[in-house]
Amino acid sequence: MELPLLAITAWSGTGKTTLLQQLIPQLQMRGIRAGLIKHSHHQMDIDTPGKDSYVLRKAGANPVIVASDKRWALMCETPDEPATLHYLAAQMDNRSLDIVLAEGFKDEKIAKIALWRQGVAGKVEALLDEYVIAVASDEALAVDVPLLDLNQPGKIADFITEWLNRI
């Protein structure tokens, strides 16, 4: 079974991470188990230079799993073929999740809630496509999808809960 994917998209500085930090506990209170995939435009490395796992990965081991009693991480090198959002979501355990939230990924063809905050560079219209199921904003906007209050994560969690029940 493929997990439902929902992206939280916006221009940089709008508050995607802040909203998700508030939204995830709200979803948990409603019994919804959420995984998360965060998009980064930067070259990222979760491994620490000099540590054994880093040295072994740089020596050519691919993939590498680093594990402890409390957590584990899988690192894969993908310089020739970057992983797609759907591939990444498929790596998550669908038995322990109800939804995969994606931070960013505004060009993906998946359901999205677009965030718009007054004073942030960029136009709200550029965020809207046929996959946007709602807009969360701190101001009144004329949009053709439900308009949610960006400062009410509980109401956004209610909307996501209702959306999950419909799909």
Secondary structure as UniProt FT lines:
FT   STRAND          5..9
FT   TURN            12..13
FT   HELIX           16..29
FT   TURN            30..31
FT   STRAND          34..38
FT   TURN            49..50
FT   HELIX           52..58
FT   TURN            59..60
FT   STRAND          64..67
FT   STRAND          72..75
FT   HELIX           85..90
FT   TURN            94..95
FT   STRAND          99..103
FT   TURN            106..107
FT   STRAND          111..116
FT   TURN            118..119
FT   HELIX           124..127
FT   TURN            130..131
FT   STRAND          132..137
FT   STRAND          147..149
FT   TURN            150..151
FT   HELIX           153..166
//
